[in-house]
Amino acid sequence: MFLIFYPILAIILHELGHFITALIFGHVIKFSFSLGYMFNMFIPRWTWVMPTSKRYEQRLIAQAGFALELLVIPFLSPIYAFIAIVHFILYPWYYSGNDSDFKYF
């Protein structure tokens, strides 16, 4: 029953990390929905455009997605931890494509 809850929570936390950090620097990120393709199935994606800002701000905005997603691991189920770590590992190769947060790291 909760298995679908953890991937959704990971996505929400990831995007919330970007959003909050951008707000700290005075930017509002607007998200758009699209479908990514991984392991022969379509998966939901919420994409956004990196604000025009200083390089260090862009780096922090990009890093904040995974930072928040991974920082909550000690407070949640081991199932969530597994999903968040797998998301982190697979993200740059199978999920994000040209929209990768890693290009700003």
TORKOL-4160 file (C-alpha; in steps of 0.2 Angstrom, whole numbers, padded with zeros to 4 digits, m for minus):
105
<pt num="1" X="0000" Y="0000" Z="0000"/>
<pt num="2" X="0014" Y="0012" Z="0005"/>
<pt num="3" X="0025" Y="0007" Z="m0009"/>
<pt num="4" X="0018" Y="0020" Z="m0021"/>
<pt num="5" X="0019" Y="0033" Z="m0007"/>
<pt num="6" X="0038" Y="0033" Z="m0006"/>
<pt num="7" X="0043" Y="0037" Z="m0024"/>
<pt num="8" X="0030" Y="0051" Z="m0024"/>
<pt num="9" X="0037" Y="0057" Z="m0008"/>
<pt num="10" X="0055" Y="0057" Z="m0015"/>
<pt num="11" X="0049" Y="0067" Z="m0030"/>
<pt num="12" X="0041" Y="0080" Z="m0020"/>
<pt num="13" X="0055" Y="0082" Z="m0008"/>
<pt num="14" X="0068" Y="0083" Z="m0022"/>
<pt num="15" X="0058" Y="0096" Z="m0031"/>
<pt num="16" X="0054" Y="0105" Z="m0015"/>
<pt num="17" X="0073" Y="0106" Z="m0012"/>
<pt num="18" X="0075" Y="0115" Z="m0028"/>
<pt num="19" X="0060" Y="0127" Z="m0025"/>
<pt num="20" X="0065" Y="0132" Z="m0008"/>
<pt num="21" X="0083" Y="0135" Z="m0012"/>
<pt num="22" X="0078" Y="0146" Z="m0027"/>
<pt num="23" X="0066" Y="0156" Z="m0016"/>
<pt num="24" X="0081" Y="0159" Z="m0004"/>
<pt num="25" X="0090" Y="0167" Z="m0019"/>
<pt num="26" X="0074" Y="0177" Z="m0025"/>
<pt num="27" X="0069" Y="0166" Z="m0039"/>
<pt num="28" X="0053" Y="0157" Z="m0042"/>
<pt num="29" X="0054" Y="0140" Z="m0051"/>
<pt num="30" X="0039" Y="0136" Z="m0062"/>
<pt num="31" X="0037" Y="0117" Z="m0065"/>
<pt num="32" X="0030" Y="0108" Z="m0080"/>
<pt num="33" X="0025" Y="0090" Z="m0081"/>
<pt num="34" X="0032" Y="0078" Z="m0094"/>
<pt num="35" X="0036" Y="0060" Z="m0096"/>
<pt num="36" X="0053" Y="0052" Z="m0095"/>
<pt num="37" X="0057" Y="0035" Z="m0101"/>
<pt num="38" X="0067" Y="0022" Z="m0091"/>
<pt num="39" X="0068" Y="0003" Z="m0091"/>
<pt num="40" X="0055" Y="0002" Z="m0105"/>
<pt num="41" X="0042" Y="0012" Z="m0096"/>
<pt num="42" X="0036" Y="0030" Z="m0095"/>
<pt num="43" X="0039" Y="0039" Z="m0078"/>
<pt num="44" X="0033" Y="0056" Z="m0073"/>
<pt num="45" X="0045" Y="0071" Z="m0073"/>
<pt num="46" X="0043" Y="0088" Z="m0066"/>
<pt num="47" X="0055" Y="0099" Z="m0076"/>
<pt num="48" X="0059" Y="0117" Z="m0073"/>
<pt num="49" X="0072" Y="0130" Z="m0081"/>
<pt num="50" X="0087" Y="0135" Z="m0070"/>
<pt num="51" X="0085" Y="0153" Z="m0066"/>
<pt num="52" X="0098" Y="0165" Z="m0073"/>
<pt num="53" X="0109" Y="0169" Z="m0058"/>
<pt num="54" X="0126" Y="0167" Z="m0051"/>
<pt num="55" X="0135" Y="0151" Z="m0054"/>
<pt num="56" X="0136" Y="0146" Z="m0035"/>
<pt num="57" X="0117" Y="0150" Z="m0034"/>
<pt num="58" X="0114" Y="0138" Z="m0048"/>
<pt num="59" X="0125" Y="0125" Z="m0041"/>
<pt num="60" X="0116" Y="0126" Z="m0024"/>
<pt num="61" X="0099" Y="0126" Z="m0032"/>
<pt num="62" X="0104" Y="0110" Z="m0042"/>
<pt num="63" X="0111" Y="0101" Z="m0027"/>
<pt num="64" X="0097" Y="0105" Z="m0015"/>
<pt num="65" X="0085" Y="0093" Z="m0024"/>
<pt num="66" X="0095" Y="0078" Z="m0019"/>
<pt num="67" X="0101" Y="0086" Z="m0003"/>
<pt num="68" X="0084" Y="0087" Z="0004"/>
<pt num="69" X="0079" Y="0070" Z="m0003"/>
<pt num="70" X="0093" Y="0061" Z="0005"/>
<pt num="71" X="0094" Y="0071" Z="0021"/>
<pt num="72" X="0077" Y="0065" Z="0027"/>
<pt num="73" X="0082" Y="0046" Z="0025"/>
<pt num="74" X="0086" Y="0044" Z="0044"/>
<pt num="75" X="0068" Y="0049" Z="0048"/>
<pt num="76" X="0059" Y="0038" Z="0036"/>
<pt num="77" X="0057" Y="0020" Z="0031"/>
<pt num="78" X="0072" Y="0009" Z="0024"/>
<pt num="79" X="0060" Y="0007" Z="0009"/>
<pt num="80" X="0061" Y="0026" Z="0006"/>
<pt num="81" X="0080" Y="0026" Z="0009"/>
<pt num="82" X="0082" Y="0012" Z="m0005"/>
<pt num="83" X="0071" Y="0022" Z="m0017"/>
<pt num="84" X="0080" Y="0038" Z="m0014"/>
<pt num="85" X="0097" Y="0030" Z="m0016"/>
<pt num="86" X="0092" Y="0021" Z="m0032"/>
<pt num="87" X="0085" Y="0038" Z="m0038"/>
<pt num="88" X="0101" Y="0046" Z="m0035"/>
<pt num="89" X="0111" Y="0033" Z="m0044"/>
<pt num="90" X="0100" Y="0031" Z="m0059"/>
<pt num="91" X="0096" Y="0049" Z="m0061"/>
<pt num="92" X="0110" Y="0055" Z="m0072"/>
<pt num="93" X="0110" Y="0040" Z="m0084"/>
<pt num="94" X="0092" Y="0034" Z="m0085"/>
<pt num="95" X="0080" Y="0047" Z="m0080"/>
<pt num="96" X="0085" Y="0066" Z="m0083"/>
<pt num="97" X="0093" Y="0066" Z="m0100"/>
<pt num="98" X="0098" Y="0084" Z="m0105"/>
<pt num="99" X="0089" Y="0091" Z="m0089"/>
<pt num="100" X="0101" Y="0084" Z="m0077"/>
<pt num="101" X="0104" Y="0093" Z="m0061"/>
<pt num="102" X="0122" Y="0086" Z="m0061"/>
<pt num="103" X="0127" Y="0097" Z="m0075"/>
<pt num="104" X="0127" Y="0112" Z="m0063"/>
<pt num="105" X="0137" Y="0102" Z="m0049"/>
